Amino acid sequence: MKKHIAIFILISNFFIAQNQRFSYQYQFVKDTLNKKEITNELMNLDIVKEGSVFYSRDVYVSDSIMNAYFENQIKTTGSMNVDAKIMSQRKGSVKYKILKTYPDFKIFSSLNIGIDSYKVADDRKIVWKILPDQLKIGEFKAQKATTEFAGRQLGGLVFYGIAFSGRSLQISRLTGINCKA
């Protein structure tokens, strides 16, 4: 009987849990004077009932390895020595996170500088123009959209029919799922 209850709880948690993770290859230019040098970084978008978080996978993995190193050092020696070698091995260029809360869809940027952590609200409005151009990718219909944000022209594809309310970076307030932004 206990075995059946444990299996029921496990299956219930699987169906009740609404956590989702999407991974993106994020391409960006670090130096606007050298636009030919494009940087790629793998980004994760984690979506839970309370909100979503968009962050660099490389930074997350690097920070996890560094934290494990420091915890092991504290456990074995009782103190922590910040080694320049381990700090120089940190990976990832996108050091900030984008947080969104549900159901109010407030957007925050989160950044750690040294030991200080900063969380800044971002209430800039984004107005998307849905273009008549449509295409089909797999079994999903997509439509092109454009906007201007932070002085840049952005374009994307909007997929309809996918129940999804999170967005990468500031690509938000656009119905459907947005990709190729």
N, C-alpha and C positions, 0 to 999 in steps of 0.2 A: 504493500500500500504506500509506504514512504517513497518507494521508487517511482510510483505513478504520480505522486504529488510533486516530486522534484522535477520530473519530466514536464508536467503541466505548467509549473512555474517558469521553467526554462523556455518553453514554447510561448507562453503568454508574454514574457519579457521581449522575446524576439519580435512578436507582432505589435506590441504596444510601443516599443522604442522607435522613435522617428529620427534618430540621428542619421545624418547623411554626410558623406565626404566626397567632394569633387576635387580633382586635381587639374590644374591648368599649366600650360607652358606659357609663361609671361615673358614677353619680349619688350625691351625698352632701351632707350638710348641714355647713357649716363651723362655724356658730354654733348650738348646741343651744337657745339662747334665741330664735332666729329660724328655726324649722323650715320656714317657708314659702319661704325662700330656698334653693333647691336648685341646687347647682353640678354641671355636667356636664363630664366630661373623657374624652377618647378614650385608652384604655389598650391596651397590647399585651401579649400573653402569648406569649413565644418558648419553644418546646420543642425541646430537642436530646436526644441520647442520655444525656448526663451530668446533665441537670436542666432546670429551667425558670426563666425570669425574667419577672416581672410589673412593668411600669413605664409611666409616662406618656409617650405619644407626643409631646405638646406640650413637655414638659420635654426629651425626647431631641432633638427637632428644634431647639429653642431653644439647647440646649447645643452642638449640632453647629455651628450658625451662629456662635455666640460663639467656639468653638474655632477655626473657620476664620478668623474675623476676627483673633484673636490670633496665629495662625500666620502669616497674611499680614503682620501688623504686624511681627512678629519678623523675617521674611524680608526685608522692605523697609527697615526702620529699624535692625535689630539689637537692638531693645529692645521692651518691651511696656508700653504705657500703658493702665491700666484706666480706660476711659471710663464715666462715670456714665450717659451716654445709652444706650450699648449694654447696660449692666447693667440699666437700667430696662425694657428691651424683652423681658426674659426672660418666657416664658409658662409656664403650667402651675401647678397648685396642689399636685399630688401629687409631692413631691420625693423620696420614698423608693422603694426597689425591694424586692420580695419575691423571694427566691431559694430554690429547692428543689433538693436534690441527689438523684440516683437512684443506686442502688436503695434507699438507706436512708430516703428521703423526709424528710430533715432540712430544716427551714424556717428561713431567716434573713431579717432585715430589714436593709437597707443604706441608710445615709443619709450624705450629705456635708454637713458644717457648716463653711463656710469652706474651708480647705484640708485639713481633717481628714475622714477617712472612717471611719465606724463600721459594724460588722457585728455584729448581735446575734442569737443563737440564740433561737428561739421554739419551746418544746416543750409549749405548752398543748395539751391533748387536746380534740378536738371530737367530740361524740357526736351523730350525726344520728338523727332519728326519721323513718323512711319512712312516709308517710301512704298510705292506700288510694286516694286520689284519683289517677286516671290520665287522661291525654289523649294525643292523637296530633297531632304537629306535623310536617307533611309526611309522610314515610314512617317517621318515628321515633316510638317509644312513649316517653312521659315520665311521670314520677311525682313528686308533690309530696313535699318533705322540709322539716323544720324543725330548728332548733337554737338554742341560746343561746350567744353568743360575745361576750366583752368587754362583758358587761352589756347586750347587745342581742339581740332576737329576730330571727333570720334565717330566711328561707324561700327555697326554690329549686325548680327543676325539674331532675330527673335524667333524662338521656337514656341509654337502654341500647342496646347494639349498636354503640357508637362506641369504637374502640380509642384511648383517650386517658387519660393519667394526670396531666396538669397541671391546676392549678386557679388561678383568679384569687384574689388576696389570700390569705386564710387558709381559703378554701372548699376543704377537703381531707378526705381520708380518707372520701370518699363515692364509691362505685362509679359508673361512668358519667360522663358530662360534665354539669357543673352550669352552669345559666344562670339568669337572672332572680333572682339572689340579692339 
